[in-house]
């Protein structure tokens, strides 16, 4: 008889978990309180006032990296991700605008990027420094793959067996983690140009953290992006949520949007059921895609909740998003752009230490019409603008704060990104504030990315995917290991389902899925 598995929350992590658990033969029921599936990977449509069409916005994540995570999830079911969910590779990956009027594109190829850096900041050896940085990032990526990815990890003891594993190679890997150093220090040790360092800092924004507080191991993101690319799913990142939901449903998962789970039935330290829509649903295991800390606080309660509160996890940053329907696109924008603040330290200090919106923020733009002309009426643009803000504090009143901060954002685009007439081009507009994020997605204090990755020794660790305090409970999402960002959230869903399957004596991962999830460099070597 198949095990009964309940998945709480239909974000990307929950959908990935549902698909993998169903592919392994378990009987899966997924509940989500919202009327849609996909969590933050939602979609917003705004009509053009002249009747020329509709603007389509991805409301949440917009940058997809490490596509092998998706490949493995689809391969679990014997499906081809490239056929079922086609992706477009983007290069340049970002276009960067700086306060001094300069700009540079971040390109995938390391040698091309190094040459461009030497042209951008001549005579300072920035290109060679970038090559050294990427070599260090490649090594850290390998360490992450060996010790952190594809397994449930909550602390160092979960990934290193100090008696069995501390051979010379393992010790070398541990030393390469550069514990005690931050991402910002590693970057500036190789690429000291303030503008180029600021560009590279923003890999940390995938995980909603400050490069001045995040551990050096997160520099590995630079290699993930350079070697595995930046991708746009055909139809927008919403297509990822829809593709995972279809995959899970095709495999027999029962997907129930609009039904909220309000409690767990825990007996003798093990979860035996959930309360959903006022009804008790018996089950053998639960995978929660709800924020990990809120799962323990609101659904588990008692000593387990107090234990995780005592750990002092810090919410990641929140954000303000403007969804701007423009009647005319800007030809000088790339698909992804960063419009950088005047001072990186000032910006991160305001957001992460003072807990206040940055006086001069960095704005991330997604101009999707560059790659997908179906996202806006002819000649128009569905412009997504994200500015990171602190997670919610008691004195933050975004109903009062929003108008002035919206204007600050627009003024930034006009001054730094060559978009002087943006207010004249806006014909449709939507918004999302930290309060909206908190209420819509059951995240902690409006944190977009779950828990911050701060602390140079243990900052990369999150609550593990296999609960250590409640039997039969598994966790996924941005507030669980391995953390936030589209690929990591989906990997967390795979890990949660795989851990559950192992514990239930399931069929395990097949060779096709194992191969599909390997790094591209490893696949190339194996083929030679």
RATA-V459216 format. One record per residue. N is the residue number from 1. PSI is psi in degrees with one decimal (none if undefined). Layout:
N:PSI  N:PSI
This chain:
1:133.9  2:143.2  3:144.4  4:118.7  5:127.9  6:130.1  7:125.6  8:107.0  9:128.9  10:38.6  11:-173.5  12:-37.1  13:-44.4  14:-40.4  15:-40.2  16:-44.1  17:-42.8  18:-42.9  19:-44.5  20:-44.3  21:-41.1  22:-38.9  23:-29.1  24:4.8  25:7.4  26:155.1  27:110.4  28:132.9  29:127.0  30:132.2  31:141.3  32:136.1  33:-25.1  34:158.0  35:-1.1  36:163.2  37:147.3  38:-10.3  39:-126.9  40:-17.9  41:57.9  42:176.5  43:145.9  44:130.5  45:132.1  46:132.7  47:139.0  48:133.3  49:-21.5  50:5.9  51:12.2  52:-11.0  53:-162.1  54:148.5  55:134.7  56:123.8  57:134.7  58:124.8  59:-27.3  60:-115.4  61:144.1  62:-10.8  63:120.2  64:124.2  65:177.1  66:61.4  67:-11.2  68:-21.0  69:-46.1  70:-40.3  71:-44.1  72:-41.9  73:-45.0  74:-37.0  75:-25.2  76:-32.2  77:10.9  78:24.9  79:157.0  80:109.5  81:-41.6  82:-30.5  83:-44.2  84:-29.6  85:77.6  86:145.3  87:149.1  88:125.9  89:132.3  90:128.0  91:114.1  92:153.7  93:-42.2  94:155.6  95:132.2  96:131.0  97:131.6  98:159.8  99:-27.3  100:5.9  101:-5.3  102:161.7  103:155.2  104:148.1  105:137.5  106:116.3  107:155.1  108:-45.5  109:125.5  110:-42.4  111:-42.7  112:-41.3  113:-40.8  114:-43.0  115:-38.9  116:-37.0  117:-37.8  118:-33.2  119:-36.6  120:-40.2  121:75.5  122:148.9  123:13.4  124:3.5  125:25.3  126:-33.2  127:-45.6  128:-37.4  129:-38.6  130:-40.9  131:-41.5  132:-40.6  133:-43.2  134:-33.7  135:-40.7  136:-41.3  137:-37.7  138:-42.5  139:-43.6  140:-33.2  141:-43.1  142:-40.8  143:-43.4  144:-42.6  145:-39.1  146:-33.4  147:-20.3  148:-33.5  149:154.6  150:21.2  151:155.0  152:120.2  153:134.3  154:-20.2  155:176.1  156:-34.3  157:-20.2  158:-19.3  159:-21.3  160:122.5  161:101.8  162:-23.4  163:-41.6  164:-31.9  165:-10.3  166:58.5  167:172.2  168:-38.7  169:-41.7  170:-42.3  171:-38.6  172:-41.5  173:-43.9  174:-43.4  175:-34.8  176:-16.1  177:-16.6  178:47.8  179:138.1  180:-7.4  181:153.1  182:164.6  183:-45.3  184:-40.2  185:-40.9  186:-47.2  187:-50.1  188:-18.5  189:-22.2  190:-39.3  191:83.3  192:-13.1  193:125.4  194:-38.9  195:-46.2  196:-37.8  197:-38.7  198:-38.3  199:-46.6  200:-27.8  201:-33.4  202:1.8  203:-32.6  204:-20.3  205:-15.7  206:-27.7  207:14.9  208:36.8  209:163.7  210:131.5  211:-19.9  212:-8.5  213:-15.2  214:148.0  215:152.5  216:-28.4  217:-25.2  218:-9.0  219:-20.8  220:-24.7  221:-32.4  222:-39.5  223:-38.8  224:-41.2  225:-38.8  226:-37.7  227:-23.8  228:-5.2  229:169.4  230:134.3  231:149.7  232:116.8  233:135.2  234:122.1  235:-0.7  236:167.8  237:-17.7  238:-28.0  239:-26.3  240:-47.6  241:-43.9  242:-38.5  243:-41.9  244:-39.5  245:-41.8  246:-41.3  247:-48.3  248:-44.6  249:-41.3  250:-28.9  251:1.6  252:1.9  253:140.6  254:106.6  255:122.4  256:84.7  257:160.0  258:15.1  259:118.6  260:135.5  261:123.5  262:-4.4  263:163.4  264:147.4  265:105.6  266:124.1  267:128.1  268:40.2  269:10.0  270:140.5  271:129.5  272:-6.8  273:173.9  274:157.9  275:113.7  276:124.2  277:30.6  278:1.8  279:140.5  280:127.5  281:113.9  282:146.9  283:167.7  284:-21.8  285:153.7  286:133.5  287:116.6  288:122.0  289:2.2  290:152.6  291:132.1  292:-43.8  293:-40.9  294:-30.0  295:-49.1  296:-41.4  297:-46.4  298:-25.9  299:-29.5  300:-57.6  301:-172.9  302:-151.7  303:-38.7  304:-41.3  305:-43.0  306:-36.7  307:-46.1  308:-28.8  309:-38.1  310:-22.2  311:-18.4  312:30.9  313:139.2  314:130.2  315:145.9  316:-177.2  317:164.7  318:-157.2  319:164.0  320:130.0  321:130.9  322:129.0  323:104.4  324:114.3  325:112.9  326:137.5  327:-17.6  328:130.6  329:162.6  330:116.9  331:-18.4  332:0.0  333:147.1  334:175.3  335:-47.5  336:133.3  337:148.6  338:130.0  339:103.5  340:152.0  341:165.6  342:-23.4  343:111.2  344:-44.0  345:-41.8  346:-42.9  347:-51.8  348:-33.0  349:-41.4  350:-47.7  351:-46.7  352:-20.5  353:-48.4  354:-21.2  355:34.6  356:150.7  357:141.6  358:139.2  359:-30.4  360:94.9  361:159.5  362:136.3  363:131.2  364:133.5  365:138.6  366:110.4  367:82.2  368:-19.5  369:-17.7  370:-30.3  371:-15.8  372:96.9  373:2.8  374:-5.8  375:-6.9  376:158.9  377:159.9  378:128.3  379:-8.8  380:-176.9  381:134.6  382:89.2  383:121.0  384:126.1  385:118.8  386:128.9  387:126.2  388:142.5  389:170.0  390:156.5  391:163.9  392:132.9  393:157.5  394:-30.3  395:-0.6  396:119.9  397:91.9  398:-17.1  399:-30.3  400:-37.5  401:-26.3  402:-48.5  403:-45.4  404:-36.7  405:-33.4  406:-45.2  407:-38.0  408:-40.4  409:-47.3  410:-39.9  411:-36.1  412:-44.6  413:-38.8  414:-41.1  415:-37.9  416:-26.3  417:12.3  418:35.3  419:51.9  420:-29.3  421:25.2  422:-37.4  423:-28.7  424:-24.6  425:-17.2  426:122.4  427:-12.0  428:146.9  429:139.4  430:173.9  431:161.8  432:132.4  433:170.4  434:-34.1  435:-42.7  436:-42.2  437:-43.7  438:-44.1  439:-37.2  440:-36.9  441:6.5  442:42.2  443:164.4  444:115.8  445:34.8  446:16.5  447:119.6  448:-38.6  449:23.5  450:-117.7  451:140.8  452:146.6  453:65.0  454:146.8  455:118.2  456:-14.3  457:-44.5  458:11.3  459:-20.2  460:-9.4  461:139.3  462:172.4  463:137.1  464:160.8  465:-25.6  466:110.8  467:136.7  468:-5.0  469:-15.3  470:118.3  471:145.8  472:9.1  473:132.9  474:152.2  475:143.7  476:170.5  477:179.1  478:-20.9  479:13.8  480:165.1  481:140.6  482:7.3  483:-165.1  484:179.9  485:143.9  486:-52.5  487:-37.8  488:-36.3  489:-43.8  490:-35.5  491:-38.5  492:-37.3  493:-41.0  494:-45.0  495:-43.8  496:-45.6  497:-39.6  498:-41.6  499:-44.3  500:-44.2  501:-42.3  502:-46.3  503:-28.6  504:5.2  505:36.2  506:-168.8  507:-18.2  508:-179.3  509:135.2  510:166.6  511:-34.9  512:-42.5  513:-39.4  514:-46.0  515:-41.0  516:-29.3  517:0.7  518:153.2  519:146.8  520:-38.3  521:-38.3  522:-39.6  523:-38.1  524:-44.9  525:-40.0  526:-30.2  527:-17.7  528:none
